[in-house]
């Protein structure tokens, strides 16, 4: 039986669904729902139109929601090949996007334009990492990134 045909243990599968649910909620709502010092909606609205925020939210949120919905549908059972591929592609793209938008400019190659934008839209938000290259990843995005990495690891290990 191929590795991808095995169903996960229930505790791991519950964690996998919970991580996916967090990722979907983050992607769909973090630019719209006030979260105290975890986001700055006024600053985001000053930089991005409502249409832009909706489109960007749906571009990530819909594929993640489809993955969550069908992961829940197949709870306790093997996932069909198409769902395995859907999850690999979706979370692979999320990892690529996180690296490109946050971690490469933060750790490796400065991006002055991105740093200037982030200084505006994340002004006053909570962070715990030091500023590097003009960027400081805010706590909300950092938690999301950790959740995406954890979700991706489960996809790889399943």
Secondary structure as UniProt FT lines:
FT   HELIX           3..5
FT   HELIX           10..29
FT   TURN            30..32
FT   HELIX           36..38
FT   HELIX           41..47
FT   HELIX           50..73
FT   TURN            74..76
FT   HELIX           81..98
FT   HELIX           99..103
FT   HELIX           104..107
FT   HELIX           112..121
FT   TURN            122..124
FT   TURN            133..134
FT   HELIX           139..157
//
